[in-house]
Amino acid sequence: MRNRLKVLRAERDWSQGDLAERLQVSRQSVNAIETGKYNPSLPLAFRIADLFGLPIEAIFLKD
């Protein structure tokens, strides 16, 4: 699964640490999601979508 997390984060000029703090996860988790090494749980995916004000499908894309 691909995602647009890095692009969305950069558009807001947030570091991985900034995003991690807002999502209440570690910076390493944000990095792993951005690089495709980890797919977030459904509750975390909803928190990410809510934070960016987008539907989950606009952030996480099928390969």
trRosetta pair geometry for C-beta under 8 A, 3 or more apart (Angstrom, degrees):
i j d omega theta_ij theta_ji phi_ij phi_ji
1 36 7.2 179 74 -135 58 91
1 39 5.6 71 44 -106 132 117
1 60 5.7 7 168 -173 122 98
1 61 6.9 153 -170 74 72 43
1 62 6.5 -48 -118 -111 77 39
1 63 6.4 -113 -90 -29 29 89
2 36 6.7 -31 -108 -92 50 120
2 60 7.6 155 87 -158 45 50
2 61 4.7 -24 72 67 94 101
2 62 7.9 7 28 93 84 10
2 63 6.1 116 -17 -84 94 71
3 6 7.9 110 101 1 88 78
3 33 6.6 -30 52 160 158 88
3 34 7.0 -109 78 -117 116 40
3 36 7.3 174 16 -82 94 76
3 59 5.8 11 -156 154 93 73
3 60 4.9 -23 -102 -103 94 62
3 61 6.7 171 -89 17 37 78
4 7 4.8 -53 -173 47 81 116
4 8 5.5 83 126 -25 91 102
4 58 7.4 -58 37 144 140 61
4 59 5.4 -121 49 -143 95 50
4 60 7.9 -124 15 -60 78 30
4 61 7.2 72 -28 -15 93 112
5 8 5.8 -60 -143 40 28 108
5 9 6.0 29 159 -20 66 110
5 19 7.7 106 178 -176 103 160
5 30 7.4 -160 152 -164 137 79
5 33 5.8 30 23 120 169 109
5 34 5.0 -118 84 -94 117 78
5 48 6.9 -48 -108 -164 109 136
5 59 6.4 58 -68 -172 71 104
6 9 5.8 -56 -146 38 27 112
6 10 6.2 27 156 -19 64 108
6 34 4.6 91 -58 -150 99 117
7 10 5.8 -56 -146 37 29 110
7 11 6.4 36 154 -26 63 103
8 11 5.7 -48 -150 27 31 116
8 12 7.0 15 155 -5 60 107
8 52 5.3 -12 180 -122 142 141
8 54 7.7 -107 -117 8 144 145
8 59 6.8 -30 -20 -119 153 97
9 12 6.2 -72 -161 44 32 101
9 14 4.8 -96 -167 68 81 103
9 15 8.0 -17 167 138 118 5
9 16 7.3 37 172 -87 159 52
9 18 7.8 143 -160 75 103 105
9 19 5.2 -45 -119 -60 122 140
9 30 7.9 93 -86 -176 157 124
9 34 7.8 -50 12 -94 142 128
10 13 7.1 33 -171 -79 39 36
10 14 7.7 -105 -72 45 22 67
14 18 3.9 -134 -163 89 90 132
14 19 5.1 103 134 -51 131 85
14 22 7.7 -38 -152 -2 148 136
15 18 4.6 108 48 -1 71 99
15 19 7.3 -140 93 1 42 83
16 19 5.8 -56 -151 40 34 108
16 20 6.0 38 151 -23 67 108
16 27 4.8 89 123 -157 105 92
16 30 4.5 165 -164 98 92 133
16 31 5.7 27 -153 -60 153 82
16 34 7.4 -92 -109 -8 112 146
17 20 5.5 -52 -142 36 31 114
17 21 6.3 35 157 -22 64 103
17 27 4.8 -22 -88 -93 65 125
17 30 8.0 -150 -63 37 24 149
18 21 5.9 -56 -154 32 28 111
18 22 6.6 23 152 -15 63 107
19 22 5.7 -58 -150 38 34 110
19 23 6.1 16 157 -5 69 113
19 30 5.2 120 91 -127 116 146
20 23 6.0 -68 -144 48 28 100
20 24 7.9 172 164 -11 57 3
20 25 5.3 -103 -150 79 77 71
20 26 5.8 -32 -159 145 134 17
20 27 4.4 -99 -23 -79 160 54
20 29 6.6 123 -122 56 104 95
20 30 4.7 -106 -69 -22 91 129
21 24 7.4 25 -174 -74 29 42
22 51 5.9 103 139 -137 124 138
23 30 7.2 140 41 -79 140 103
23 44 6.9 57 -177 -153 120 90
23 47 5.6 115 -140 125 85 126
23 48 6.5 8 -108 -80 129 73
23 51 6.7 -64 -79 -43 85 156
24 47 8.0 -79 36 177 96 158
25 29 4.2 -84 155 70 121 147
25 30 6.5 141 92 -45 114 80
25 44 6.9 49 -59 -133 141 126
26 29 4.7 109 59 -3 78 98
26 30 7.4 -140 101 0 50 81
27 30 5.6 -50 -155 34 41 113
27 31 6.4 43 147 -19 68 104
28 31 5.5 -52 -148 37 34 114
28 32 6.2 35 153 -20 66 106
29 32 5.7 -54 -146 37 31 111
29 33 6.4 31 155 -18 64 104
29 38 6.9 -89 -151 89 63 155
29 40 8.0 79 171 -101 105 92
30 33 5.9 -56 -150 36 30 109
30 34 6.2 29 154 -18 65 109
31 34 5.8 -58 -146 38 29 111
31 35 6.2 11 162 -5 66 113
32 35 6.2 -63 -139 46 26 100
32 37 4.5 -87 -156 74 78 105
32 38 3.7 36 138 11 115 122
33 36 7.8 37 177 -69 29 25
33 37 7.9 -80 -55 53 19 69
33 38 5.5 -61 -72 79 56 93
33 39 7.5 93 -124 -118 78 22
33 40 5.5 17 -110 -48 127 99
40 44 3.9 -119 180 94 116 120
40 45 4.8 153 92 -59 117 77
40 48 6.7 112 59 -14 171 136
41 44 4.7 90 54 12 80 103
41 45 6.9 -141 94 -8 39 87
42 45 5.5 -51 -143 35 33 114
42 46 6.5 34 157 -19 64 102
43 46 5.8 -54 -152 35 33 111
43 47 6.6 34 150 -20 65 103
44 47 5.4 -50 -148 34 37 113
44 48 6.4 41 152 -21 66 102
45 48 5.6 -51 -149 35 32 114
45 49 6.4 33 152 -18 64 106
45 56 5.3 48 154 -130 110 119
45 59 7.6 173 -161 82 84 128
45 60 6.4 -30 -142 -19 120 146
46 49 5.6 -53 -145 38 33 112
46 50 6.2 35 155 -20 66 106
46 56 6.8 -44 -87 -72 53 117
47 50 5.7 -53 -145 38 30 112
47 51 6.3 35 154 -24 63 106
48 51 5.7 -55 -150 32 29 114
48 52 6.6 6 160 1 64 109
48 56 7.8 84 77 -115 99 75
48 59 6.1 177 126 144 116 167
49 52 6.4 -70 -148 49 27 95
49 54 5.6 -109 -151 79 73 66
49 55 6.2 -5 -156 -170 128 18
49 56 4.6 -62 -71 -72 143 63
49 58 7.7 110 -130 51 96 93
49 59 6.0 -140 -90 6 77 138
50 53 7.3 27 -174 -74 31 40
52 59 6.5 123 55 -80 150 127
54 58 4.2 -108 172 77 118 132
54 59 5.7 126 95 -43 127 98
55 58 5.0 98 60 -2 75 102
55 59 7.8 -161 96 0 45 87
56 59 6.0 -72 -158 41 38 103
56 60 5.7 -21 169 31 80 109
57 60 6.9 -69 -115 64 26 73
57 61 7.6 75 -172 -92 58 59
